[in-house]
Amino acid sequence: MINLAWWAFVLILVGVLLVGGLVGFILSRGWFKRYLEKNPPVNERMIREMMRQMGRTPSEKQVRQILASMNQYK
């Protein structure tokens, strides 16, 4: 078995933790970016466009009500 000084062990441990944290951050950031590209958050413009496609002219009050009801279940 390799005999290391305690300070060498601590340095290796800190290095491994830093590298692992950095790799985890980069991977989770990439995953989150891909997720947001596939599933963008719904905004007022999207709600207005959906209602126009259904043949309705949305009022500001209706758009706000839909946004409020969607935010209620987040």
Residue, then its C-alpha position, 0 to 999 in steps of 0.5 A: m500500500i502507498n504511504l502518503a503524508w497527511w498533507a498530500f492526502v488532503l491536497i489530493l482530496v481537495g483536488v479531486l473535489l474541485v475537479g468533480g465539482l467543475v465537471g458536475f457544474i459543466l454537465s448540469r449547465g449543458w443539460f439545463k440549456r438543452y432542456l430549456e431549448k426543448n421546453p421553453p417557458v410559456n410567456e404572454r406572447m405564446i398565450r396570445e398566439m395560442m388564442r389567435q390560432m384558436g380564433r379568439t382575440p385575447s384581452e389583456k385580462q384573459v392573458r393575465q388570468i391564464l398566466a396566473s392560473m399557470n403560475q399557481y400550479k408551478 
